[in-house]
Amino acid sequence: MKGKVAVLIPTLNEEMSIGQVIDRIPVEHLSNKGYEMSIYVVDGNSIDRTQHIAKEKGAELILEKRPGKGAAMQTAFKRIDADYFIMIDGDNTYPPEKIVDFLDLLKNYDIVLGSRLRGKIEDGAMPKINIFGNFALTLIARALYGKKVTDVCTGFWGFRGETISSMELVAQGFEIEADMYAECSRHGFSIVELPIDYRKREDRPKLSSIDDGLKIGLFLFKKRYRNGRG
């Protein structure tokens, strides 16, 4: 057995896509390679059929009463024990098939990021203001924390299990990726990026380009200089 893999999918009203995401996870292939696979949908009070579809597809459901993606991920990380963690958004914009490559890279690295900006972005998947915002936030993150990445806001991450227990995550909302990056940098974990293709989501995005971008930028500064820590 190569180890336990926990695939964590944060959701909020993703009935149009969650079934496709679960179906695309290469469970059989990875099980044949010797991994013990578990899929968890970490849901933040969806009012559509997200939870029903997730259970119908065989995923384990973790319910988070507190609002925010960060709160959901913190709950999942604390509740689950695994050798490897994969976090992927539930909107079917990221390629779950790449989990195979993530796990191969995690043999040699602590953290894997799926970089949209190094891969192919489908027309209409990321407005120009979002591309600029991601680029600017990544430059800020690199300047503050020193770890060279190209897509700090990606929703596709892989972790070795021991890294999760070391991280002191505090972000409640969409700042969670910036929080994970900051903690990885603070602990000196090795990070590698994997170029990925990024698809257009079928419904309207939940993230506000300007408001959430400003929150993420402010979070990076606050986290860096909180209590004099870096």
C-alpha positions as CSV (number, residue, x, y, z in Angstrom):
1,M,0.0,0.0,0.0
2,K,1.4,3.4,-1.1
3,G,-0.6,5.3,1.5
4,K,-4.0,6.9,2.2
5,V,-5.1,9.7,-0.2
6,A,-7.8,12.1,0.9
7,V,-9.3,14.2,-2.0
8,L,-11.0,17.2,-0.4
9,I,-13.6,19.1,-2.5
10,P,-14.9,22.4,-1.0
11,T,-18.4,23.2,-2.2
12,L,-21.2,25.8,-2.0
13,N,-24.1,25.2,-4.3
14,E,-22.2,23.3,-7.0
15,E,-25.0,20.9,-8.2
16,M,-24.1,21.6,-11.8
17,S,-20.5,20.4,-11.5
18,I,-19.8,18.3,-8.4
19,G,-20.9,15.0,-10.0
20,Q,-18.6,15.6,-12.9
21,V,-15.6,16.4,-10.6
22,I,-16.1,13.2,-8.6
23,D,-16.6,11.1,-11.7
24,R,-13.3,12.5,-13.2
25,I,-11.2,11.6,-10.1
26,P,-9.1,8.6,-11.3
27,V,-9.9,6.4,-8.3
28,E,-9.6,3.0,-10.0
29,H,-6.3,3.9,-11.6
30,L,-4.8,5.1,-8.3
31,S,-6.3,2.2,-6.4
32,N,-4.6,-0.2,-8.9
33,K,-1.3,1.6,-8.2
34,G,-1.7,0.8,-4.5
35,Y,-3.2,4.0,-3.0
36,E,-6.2,3.9,-0.6
37,M,-8.5,6.5,-2.0
38,S,-11.2,8.5,-0.1
39,I,-13.2,11.4,-1.5
40,Y,-14.6,14.1,0.8
41,V,-17.0,16.8,-0.2
42,V,-16.6,19.6,2.3
43,D,-19.9,21.5,2.0
44,G,-20.7,25.0,3.4
45,N,-24.5,24.9,3.7
46,S,-25.5,24.4,0.1
47,I,-29.2,24.9,-0.5
48,D,-29.2,23.1,-3.9
49,R,-28.6,19.4,-4.6
50,T,-24.9,19.4,-4.0
51,Q,-25.0,17.3,-0.9
52,H,-27.4,14.8,-2.4
53,I,-25.3,14.4,-5.6
54,A,-22.1,14.0,-3.6
55,K,-23.5,11.2,-1.5
56,E,-25.1,9.6,-4.6
57,K,-21.6,9.5,-6.2
58,G,-20.1,7.8,-3.1
59,A,-18.3,10.7,-1.5
60,E,-18.1,11.2,2.2
61,L,-19.8,14.4,3.3
62,I,-18.4,16.9,5.8
63,L,-20.7,19.7,6.7
64,E,-19.3,23.1,7.8
65,K,-21.8,25.5,9.5
66,R,-19.4,28.4,9.5
67,P,-19.3,30.5,6.3
68,G,-16.3,30.5,4.0
69,K,-14.0,28.2,2.1
70,G,-11.2,28.6,4.6
71,A,-13.4,27.5,7.5
72,A,-14.4,24.4,5.6
73,M,-10.9,23.4,4.7
74,Q,-9.7,23.9,8.3
75,T,-12.4,21.5,9.5
76,A,-11.5,18.9,6.9
77,F,-7.8,19.0,7.7
78,K,-8.4,18.6,11.4
79,R,-10.9,15.7,11.0
80,I,-9.1,13.6,8.4
81,D,-6.0,11.5,8.7
82,A,-4.1,10.7,5.5
83,D,-0.7,10.3,4.0
84,Y,-1.6,12.7,1.1
85,F,-4.1,15.4,0.8
86,I,-5.4,16.8,-2.5
87,M,-7.6,19.9,-2.5
88,I,-9.5,20.7,-5.7
89,D,-12.4,23.1,-6.2
90,G,-15.8,21.6,-6.9
91,D,-16.7,23.8,-9.9
92,N,-15.1,21.5,-12.6
93,T,-12.7,24.1,-13.7
94,Y,-9.6,22.1,-12.7
95,P,-8.5,18.7,-14.1
96,P,-8.9,15.9,-11.5
97,E,-7.1,13.5,-13.8
98,K,-3.9,15.4,-12.8
99,I,-4.1,13.9,-9.3
100,V,-2.0,11.1,-10.6
101,D,0.8,13.5,-11.4
102,F,0.3,15.3,-8.1
103,L,0.9,12.1,-6.2
104,D,4.0,11.2,-8.3
105,L,5.5,14.7,-7.5
106,L,4.6,14.3,-3.8
107,K,7.1,11.5,-3.6
108,N,9.8,14.2,-3.8
109,Y,8.2,17.4,-2.7
110,D,6.1,18.5,0.3
111,I,3.6,20.6,-1.7
112,V,2.3,20.6,-5.2
113,L,0.4,23.5,-6.8
114,G,-1.6,23.3,-10.0
115,S,-0.6,26.5,-11.9
116,R,-3.2,27.8,-14.2
117,L,-0.9,30.6,-15.4
118,R,1.6,28.1,-16.6
119,G,-1.0,26.0,-18.3
120,K,-3.8,26.6,-20.9
121,I,-6.7,28.8,-19.8
122,E,-9.9,28.2,-21.8
123,D,-11.4,31.3,-23.4
124,G,-13.7,33.0,-20.9
125,A,-12.5,31.0,-17.9
126,M,-10.5,33.8,-16.3
127,P,-11.2,37.5,-17.2
128,K,-8.3,39.7,-17.8
129,I,-8.8,41.5,-14.5
130,N,-8.5,38.1,-12.7
131,I,-5.3,37.2,-14.6
132,F,-3.8,40.6,-13.7
133,G,-5.0,40.2,-10.1
134,N,-3.5,36.7,-9.8
135,F,-0.2,37.9,-11.2
136,A,-0.1,40.9,-8.9
137,L,-1.0,38.8,-5.8
138,T,1.6,36.2,-6.7
139,L,4.3,38.9,-7.0
140,I,3.3,40.3,-3.6
141,A,3.3,36.8,-2.1
142,R,6.8,36.0,-3.5
143,A,8.1,39.4,-2.3
144,L,6.8,38.8,1.2
145,Y,7.5,35.1,1.7
146,G,10.3,34.3,-0.8
147,K,8.8,31.1,-2.3
148,K,8.7,31.3,-6.1
149,V,5.4,30.3,-7.5
150,T,3.3,31.6,-10.4
151,D,-0.3,31.0,-9.2
152,V,-0.7,31.6,-5.4
153,C,-4.5,31.7,-5.7
154,T,-4.9,28.3,-7.4
155,G,-7.7,26.0,-6.1
156,F,-5.7,22.8,-6.8
157,W,-3.2,21.8,-4.2
158,G,-1.4,18.6,-3.0
159,F,0.2,18.0,0.4
160,R,2.1,15.4,2.2
161,G,0.2,14.5,5.3
162,E,2.8,15.7,7.8
163,T,2.7,19.2,6.4
164,I,-0.9,19.7,7.3
165,S,-0.4,19.1,11.0
166,S,2.3,21.8,11.0
167,M,0.3,24.6,9.4
168,E,-1.5,27.2,11.6
169,L,-4.3,28.2,9.3
170,V,-6.5,31.1,10.2
171,A,-8.2,32.2,6.9
172,Q,-12.0,31.8,6.9
173,G,-12.7,32.7,3.3
174,F,-11.1,32.8,-0.1
175,E,-7.8,33.8,1.5
176,I,-7.2,30.2,2.4
177,E,-4.8,29.6,-0.5
178,A,-2.8,32.6,0.5
179,D,-2.8,31.2,4.1
180,M,-1.6,27.8,2.9
181,Y,1.2,29.3,0.8
182,A,2.3,31.5,3.7
183,E,2.4,28.6,6.1
184,C,4.3,26.4,3.6
185,S,6.8,29.2,3.1
186,R,7.2,29.8,6.9
187,H,8.0,26.2,7.5
188,G,10.4,25.9,4.6
189,F,8.4,23.2,2.8
190,S,9.5,22.3,-0.7
191,I,7.0,23.4,-3.3
192,V,6.7,22.5,-7.0
193,E,4.2,23.6,-9.6
194,L,2.5,21.5,-12.2
195,P,1.0,23.3,-15.3
196,I,-2.7,22.6,-15.6
197,D,-5.5,23.4,-18.0
198,Y,-8.2,25.6,-16.6
199,R,-11.8,25.4,-17.8
200,K,-14.7,27.9,-17.8
201,R,-17.2,27.2,-15.1
202,E,-20.8,26.6,-16.1
203,D,-22.4,29.1,-13.7
204,R,-21.5,32.4,-12.2
205,P,-18.3,32.6,-10.1
206,K,-18.6,33.2,-6.4
207,L,-15.4,35.1,-6.1
208,S,-15.5,38.9,-6.5
209,S,-12.4,39.9,-8.5
210,I,-11.8,43.2,-6.8
211,D,-13.2,42.8,-3.3
212,D,-11.8,39.3,-2.7
213,G,-8.5,40.2,-4.4
214,L,-8.0,43.1,-2.0
215,K,-8.8,40.9,0.9
216,I,-6.3,38.3,-0.2
217,G,-3.6,41.0,-0.6
218,L,-4.3,42.5,2.8
219,F,-4.3,39.0,4.3
220,L,-0.8,38.3,2.9
221,F,0.6,41.5,4.6
222,K,-1.2,40.8,7.9
223,K,0.0,37.2,8.0
224,R,3.6,38.2,7.2
225,Y,3.8,40.7,10.0
226,R,1.5,39.3,12.6
227,N,3.4,39.2,15.9
228,G,6.6,39.8,14.0
229,R,6.5,36.4,12.3
230,G,7.3,35.6,8.8
